[in-house]
């Protein structure tokens, strides 16, 4: 009987007792040479330098993108092959990351609107800021139009657009979690949508101020004097 058991263990690779000290001794400690060009250190972990681009993506800080998207990282939690937005409408990921305490910028993708995705920590749920061209050139007109639509469709009759403190000419409103804002500064108003748990309104003012001051791309022409001055004019007449 013992012979059968022994034979079975040989055939089935029965586990045997392993000395933990032996395992620890058998794994050599890697020798790290300071300033080794073959190795990149990131947050305490080591990676081959040839793969650094896969895990390290610096936050872009800029006013606009052009059609040459060499500075863009395409990302979408829903699309297998996301593509970068042809225009980012002046949205600044670096400013948003700092203001909203979302340190990890995952990238952007064009899905009806230009979507920018962030997470608070590695492995977290992506949160989005969606930016697009508004339906009107004037932020107040665009805000009133959305206000009327929400009331007409019965989506939320409590929505009321108000001036954004510290951002002349910009208007915002909210419905439960969802927030909308319309920003001046270009030849057309820009709309941005976000969920309030992802960025408090007090922090979002910094993002909207940067959005309003972003330079309009040359290929879109120049904003009219009325568009540039609309914010200040509305601010001082209220």
N, C-alpha and C positions, 0 to 999 in steps of 0.2 A: 504494500500500500504506500509506504514511504517512497519507494522507487517511482510509483506513478505520480505522486505529488511533485517530486523533484523534476521528473520529465516534463510535467505540465508547466511548471514555472519556467523551465528553459524555453519552451515553445511560446508561452504567452508573455514573457518578459515580466514576471512578477516583480513588484517593487522590493528593493532591499534597503536596509538601513544605510543612510548616508550621513557622513560626518559633516556637520555645518562648517567646522573649522577647516576641513579639507576644501570645501567649496570656496570659502573666502580666500584661502591661500592660493587657489588655482586661478583666480581672476586677477590679472596684473593691473596695477594702477597706471592709467595712462599718463605719460610724461608730457606736460604742457610747457612749451617753451614760450616765454614772454615775447609778445609782438610777432608771433608766428604768423606769416601772411596767409597760411593755409587755413587758419581758424578765425572765426568771428564769434565774439562773445556778445550775448544779448540777454539782459535780465538774469544773469547768473548761469545761463546755459551756453553750451558751446556747439557751433555748427560749422560744417565745411564752408569755406569762403565762397565756393562756387554756387552754394545754394542760399546765399544771404538774401537775395532778392525775393525768395519765396516767403520769408517770414518778417522781413523788415521793410516797411513801406512808409517813408516820411510823409507827414501831413503837408499837403500843398497849401501855400498861403498866397493867394492871388485874387485878382478882381474878376477876371473872366477867363474862359477857355476859348480856344479857336478850334477849327476843324482838325488841326494837327494835335491829336490827343496823346502825345508822348508822355505827358505828366499825369495821365489819368489811370486809375486802377478800376477796372470794371468789376462790379460785384452786384449780385442779387440773390436773396435767399430763396427766390421762387423760379428764376430762369436758369436754364442750363448753360446758355451762351449769352450772358448779358453784354450790352454794348454801352459805351460811354455816351453821355449826353453831348449832343452837338454844341450846346450852349448851357452854361451853368447859371446864367442870369445874375451873376455877381455873388453867388453864395460862397462863403469862405469856410471850408471845413476846419481849418486850424482855429479860427476864432470861435466857431461853434463848439468844438471839442473842449476848449478851455472854459468858455462861458457856461456851458451846460453840464460840465463835469462828465464828459463822455470821451475818455482819453484814447479810445481805439477807433480809428476811422477805417472802415472796411472797404469803402469805395462807393461808386455811383453806377446807376444804370438808367437808361431811358425807357420808361414804361408809362406812356401818356404824358407824364410829367418827368422832370429830372429828379430822381430819388437819390438821396445821400444817406448811407447807412453807417451807424455807429454801434458800439457796445461799451458797457461800463467795465467789463472784465472779460478775459479770455473765456470763450465758451458761452457767453451770455446771449440773451435773445436780442437780435438786431432791432434797432429802432430807426425810424426813417424821418427825414425832413424832405418834403416834396415842394419843388419850386417850378413855376411855369409862368407863361405870359398871361396876364389878366385879360378879361374881355373888354376892357376900356383903357384908354390912355391915362385917365385920371383915377387915382386910387379911391377917391370918395365916390365917384360914379360906379366904379367896379364893386365897391363895398355895398352900395345901395342896391345894385343889381342882384348880388348874391342874397342880400337880406330879403328882397322881394321874392326871389325864387324859393327860398326856404319857407317863407310864409305861405306862398301860393300852393306849394306842394304839401304843406302840412308837416314838413320835416321837423321844424322846431320854431314855433312862433315867438319864443323868448329871445331869439338872437337879436342883439343890438350892437351895431358897429360903433366904436368910439375911437377918438384919437389916441395914438400910442404915445405915452409920456416920453419926452426926450427924443422923439423921432418925428419932426415936423412933417406934416402931409401924409403920414402913415395912419392906417386904421386897422383895428383888429376886433375880433369877437370870438366867442366860444360856444360850444354846445356840448355839454357834459365833458368828455375828454378832449374832443377835437377843437383845435384852435385854427383860425384863419387870420392872415394879415395881408394887407395890400400896401405896397411900398412905392414911393415916388423916386425920381432921379433919372429915369431913362425916358425915351420917347413913348414908352408904354408902361403902364403899371405892371408890377410883378406880384404874384400871389405866392405865399408860402403857407404850407399846412403842416402842423405837427400835433402830437398828443401831449397834453400838459404834463403827465407823469415823466415824460422824457426830458422836459426842460421847463423849469418854472418860468412864469411870465416875467418876473423881475430879472431873470438871467437872459431871457430871450430878447430883451430890449437891446442888449449889446449886439446880438446877431442881426437884428433888424436895422440898427444904426449902420453897421458895416455894409449891409445889403444896399441901403439907401445911398451910401457914399461911393459904391463901386462904380468904376468907369465903364461907360457903355462901349462895347466893341466898335471899332471903326467901321467894320463891314455892315453894321446896322445903322450907320449914319450918326448924326449927333443929336442929342436931346434938344428939344426946342427950349427957348428961354422960359416959356410958360411951364414946361415940365420941370425945369430946374428950380424955378421960383415958386411953384405951386405949394410946396411944403411950407416955406417960410410965410407966404401970403396967408395960407389958411391958419397957420399957427398964430399970426399976429392979429388976425381979424376975429379970433374967437375970444 
